[in-house]
Amino acid sequence: MPIVAHSPLPTFQQLAADGEDVLSVDLAEHADIRELHVGLLNMMPDAALHVTEQQFIRLVGHANRIVQIYVHPFTVPGLARSAEAQAHIDRYYTPFAQLREEGLDALIVSGANVSNPRLEEEAFWTPLQEVISWASDNVTSVLCSCLATHALLQHTHGIHRRRLQTKRWGVFLHRSIRPAHPLLRGINTRFDVPHSRWNEITSSQVERAGLEVLIESTEGDFHLGVSGDGIRMVYLQGHPEYDAVSLLKEYKREVTRYAAGELTTIPPLPQHYFTPDAARRAHEHVDAVLTAREAGGPLPDFPEAELARGLDNTWADTAKAVFANWLGLVYRLTDVRRGVPFMDGVDPDDPLGRRS
């Protein structure tokens, strides 16, 4: 699926420079290919605003259907922003009021950072509910990531997330438990998914609410679930959109905070992420930080480039397949909305377009 660079958003230019399939508006308008318009509600803090754009737009663009994707980033009011980040939003993001007027085929909702003990106390809570209330009646499917999954499962189903004793942080082995579901067509039955969270919603909580669990970790963690109709709401607890270096950058941030005295305990390594040699090098760096602090000397630089050389991405192919399946279902359902019939043998009353 080629992404259409329909605005001057720098992410489009960066993805094109990275070799991704990005079309200009002129080329798109002269191609005999249908469009899909996907909203990206980006609630991430300033430091992750741009990379979140790139991660989700890249995943959408890798979907292998013959269709042009217009991705429309937007955000909600109330989130603390620097002047630079707000200027980026003002220049490149689409106001929600405009998207309501023009319409969307699908919606992706990113995670967010929280600072309150209860999600309903967060600044994004009320405007997020406004977006979802509109989307539930006007958008074919909504895909929620991590914190958005926690917030919307609480709001719509009364499911409250639970605090973990330790951070669930690293790359974990998962399995598809409903391999016949259309969202999981063609994916491996076992694969990795990154996680980074202090709270969890369990598969049992999801199932008691009448939702369907499609993917769990091999240790039983909930990762992917869907609403009863199988497509209207898609809930992700992990981070399949992450780049290979995403957890490394999180680890660097935590070690830097520890070196500065903002944290009192040494940050653990993300689980199942570093090679043995990289883990050894990370421990050596922390030891050098401790030695420098005790001696009152300058702190060593974090060996980011050295550690990055030993990282593997073991989740991207599965993530691309799931997103391709998701957009394929959206495409078929929006065809029905536009009056285009399903292929022969497919039950038109089935929201997933399965064969009768």
Buried (B, 14 or more C-beta within 10 A) or exposed (E): BBBBBBBEBBBBEBBBEEEBEBBEEEEBEEBEEBBBBBBBBBBBBBEBBBBBBBBBBBBBBBBEBEBBBBBBBBBBEBBEBEEEBBEBBEEBBBEBEEBBEEEBBBBBBBBBBBEEEEBEEBBBBEBBBEBBEBBBEEBBBBBBBBBBBBBBBBBBBEBEBEEEEEBBBBBBEBBBBBBEBBBBBEBBEEBBBBBBBEBBBBBEBBEEBEBBBBBBBEEEBBBBBBBEEBBBBBBBBBBBBBBBBBBBBBBBEBBBEBBEEEEEEBBEBBBEBBEEEBBEBBEEBBEBBEEBBEEEEEEBEBBEEEBEEBBEBBBBEBBBBBBBBBBBBBBBBBBBEEEEEBEEEBEEEBBBBEEE
